[in-house]
Amino acid sequence: MKQALELALKAQDAGEIPVGALLVRDNQLIATGWNCSIQNHDATAHAEIVAIQKAGQSLNNYRLLDTTLYVTLEPCIMCAGAMIHSRINRLVYGAKDFKTGACGSFIDIMGHSGLNHYVEVTGGVLAESCSTMLSAFFKMRRNEKKLQKRMLSQQNSQV
């Protein structure tokens, strides 16, 4: 999870929501990813999806059997679906996402009965570090927006 946090910093440095992911098989790193939706103008460019796509290319297979995905934030519905379809064995995530988390916080896609594949889920790993990074990022974003509004207001009052 510490490596996933380092990847999340890469997203943050690029102005993206700081989420990082890595996929491992037999203690070997297969692929990494971090959020790049803003940069790529792609709503699907979540850290998990990027790592899954890279892993498929690396392994020449869309089935990612016997792998573990580590991600700093609980995956959304889209990412949970991709994990199921790619047959990832295990998910380990850090912070819960009560607005869009699909592994138990908002909805539990992974635990839905009748799926053709089930992903073992472990949540809360380094949750405080992951959550703190996200909270600090959004606080910074809110402060930047307030500053922009103030500057715009001052410019308008000078006209």
Phi, psi and omega in degrees: 000331178297323177293322178296322176296321177297321178293323178298325177297326177296319177297313181300317179299333179270004180084014180262162173299128188285089174231131179234151181217150173215147182246132186231142171225129180051046180061018177249129178290126180260315185202157176231163175197158173215160182304134175212033180296317182291310182300319184269356185053049187217108181297341181268000185276051174283157182307316182296316181296316179300314180295319179296316179297314179297320180296317178301318178294318181295320183267356184054042182199136177278347175272120183252056184299146176059034179246160175236131177255125175254129181215145186284340181229141177308128183296151176278180181300315180301312183291322177298317178299318179297323178294319179295311182295328180273356176066034174298137184282318188218144175241132173235120180232162182268271186279143173285152177235099185284350179266322183224005182297130185251019180238030175127335184281308177261312179214159180238081177295317184298332182263005182294131181286149177094001178290155178273356176206140178241136179258128175289130186242130172235116181249164174087011180282121186052037184303318183296316179296316180296315181294318180299318179298315180295315180299317180296321179298311182291328175296317178298317179299316179297317179296321178297318180293320177298317179296318178299318179297316179299316181295320178294318178298317179295320179295318179294325180286338179279343183280000000 
